[in-house]
Amino acid sequence: MSKNKKKTAHYIDNAEFLQAMKDWKVMCEEAEEAGEDKPPVTNYIGECFLKIANGLSYRPNFINYTYRSEMVSDGIENCLQYIHNFNPEKSNNPFAYFTQIIYYAFLRRIQKEKKQTHIKNKMIENQQYETYTVNEGDDTVYDIRGFDPDIMLPEEDVYKFARGSVVANRNIKEGQIITEEDIWARRPGTGEISVVDFYKVIGAKTKVDLVENQQLKWEFLDV
């Protein structure tokens, strides 16, 4: 006897999310016709943004950043900024649309924080400073010249992910609906489906059997 898959804390019903977006769009059109300000997003839509951002932040390539809460905030802010661009007549997958917005918001935050860390390390490299853990009367100036801040800037996994191609993360049977857990992005980035289209693949039905690490092609999918 088959059991229903347990819903996670970040689960979103895409059909319900789509209907909420359609209803909100209608409210916006009515407000515009009446010459009124556009209504704020509903609590449900805001909750969906929060769930998507939190869920994405727990992925292996994001979870270890100390500024993860800032990443989540950036993602939600970007969703609110670009919500008007979502067109239910052209797309029936708001989950994928807003996940992609949040994903790139995360990358921008990481890039910004990485740049700030580099600047701080450069400042330390080029100056002498007095330690604050000395014994009373010790006015020794400690010199750390020669420290190379570049060693603090390894290539992060997220950038490896960003330069990859979409592959099967496990064996996938023909006719299966692809979930986020079924796919991943790995190098080389020369595959037909770039990581830019990662979230467009979610929800597609496979036309053929796929094996783990096989690069995906659009002809394999019924999108």
N, C-alpha and C positions, 0 to 999 in steps of 0.2 A: 504494500500500500504506500503510495507516494505521499510525502509530507510537503506542506507548503514551506517555501524558503523563508526563514525568519527575517523580518524587516529590521534593518539597522537603524541607529539613531539618526542617520543622515539620509534615510530613504525619502524619495520624492516620487509621487505618482505623476508621471509625465502628462497623462491625459488630463488630470485635474489641474495641473500647473498650466497647461495650454488653455483650458477653459477660463481659468482665472485671468490669464493675460488677455483673452478675447473680451471678457467682461470689462476689464479695466480700460481697454482700448475704446470700447463703446462709450464708457463714462467720459473719456477724454474728448471724444468727438462731440458728445452732447454738450460738454462744458464749452468747447470751442465755438459751437453754433450759438450758444447763449451768451457768448462774450465774457465768459467767466474763466478764472484760472484753472489750469489742469488739476485734477484731484491728486492727492498723494497716493502712492502705491498702497495696496491693501496690506494688512498685517500678514496675510497668508503669503503673498508674493515676497514680502520682506523676509519672512521665515524661510522661504525656499532659497533665497539668496544666501542667507546665513548657513543653511544646511549644506549647500553646494560648496561654499568657501571652506567651511570647517572640514567637510569630507575630503576635499582636495588637499587641504593642508596636512592631512594624515598620510598622504601617499609617501612612499619611501624617499622620494627625491625632494621632499619639502619638510618632513616632520622634524628634522634635527636642527632647524634654524632657530636661533634664540629670539628672533623677531617675528615669529610665526603669527602672533596676534596682529602685528602691523600689516602683514601680508593679507590676512583675512579682512581687515578693515579696508585696505586698498581695493580688494576684490569687490566688496559690497558697494563701495563708493563708485567704482567703475560701472557696476551693473545699473545703479540708479542714474548714472550719467548717460548711459547708452540704451536704456530701456525703451526709449521712443523709437529706436531703430528696428526693434523686433517687429516683424510683420507676420501675423498668424496666417495670412493668405498665401505666403510663400514658404513658410516653414511650420511644421507641426512638432518641432522638437525644441522647446524653449530650454530644456535641461542642457542640451549640447551647446546651444547658442551662448548661454550665460556661463557655462563651465569654461568655454574658450576665452571669454572676456576675463574671467577670474584668473585663469592660467597665465595669461600674458601680464596681468596686473602683478602676479607673484614674481614673474621674471624681472619686471621693472623694479620692484622693491629689492630683490636680491642684488641686482646690478647697482642700485643706488647705495645700498648698505656696503657692498663690496668696495665701491669707490671711496666711501667715507672711511672705511677701515684702512685702505691704502694711503689716504691722505694723512690719517693719524699716525700711521707707522712711519711715513716719510718725515713728519714733524719730529717724531722721537729720534729718528736716525740722525737728523741734522742739528740736534741740540744737546747740551749737557743739562743735567737736572740734579737737584738735591733730593736725596732720599728722605722719606718721612718716617723711617723706622730706625733712626740712628739713636745711639745713646746720647744723653745730655752732654752738650759741649762738643759733640762731633759735628764739624762743619765741612766734612769731606764732600767734594763734588765728584759724582760718579759719571764717568764717560762711557757711553755705549756706542760710540761711533764704530762703524763697520757692520752694524746690524743690517741685514738685508731683508727689507719688508716683503720682497717678492716671494720669499719662502712661505709667507703667511697667505699667499693667494693661489692655492692649488686650483686646478680646473675642477669645478664642482660637478657632481653627477647630473645636476639639472641641465647643464649646458651640453653634456653628452647626450642627454635625452632630447634636447632641443634640436640636435643635429642628426637625429636618427630617422629611420623609416618605420612605418607601422608594421609589426609582425604579430603572428599568433603567439600568445603567451603560454598556450597549452594546445593540445589536440582539440580540434573543433569539428564536429560532425556536419555534414551537409544538411541544410534546412534549419540550423540552429540560429537563434537570435543572439547576436554578439552583445556581450556586456562589457563593462569597463575592465573587469578582471580577466577577460579573455584575450586582451591585446596589450601590447607594450610597444615602445619605440626603442630600436637598437641600431647601432651603426652596422654597415655604412648607410649614409643618408641618400643613397642613389636610387632607392626603391621607388616604385610608382606612386605610392601613397605616403606623402610627407607627414611629419609630426604635426604640421599646421592643420591637417585634416583629421587628426586623431579622434576628435569627438564627433566627427561626421560619420565615422564607422560604427559607433555605438548605436545599437538598435537595428542595424542592417541584418538581413538574413543571408546566410552562406549558401552559395550555389554548388559548392564542392566541399569535399573533406579537406581540412587544413591540418598540418602537423606543426608541432611546437617550433618556434623560431622561423617559420616560413614567412617570407615577405608577402604582404597582401597586395592584390591588384583589384581594381574596380570591377573587372570582369568576373571576379570570384564572388561578388556581393550583389545582393538585390537591395539597393539603398532606397 
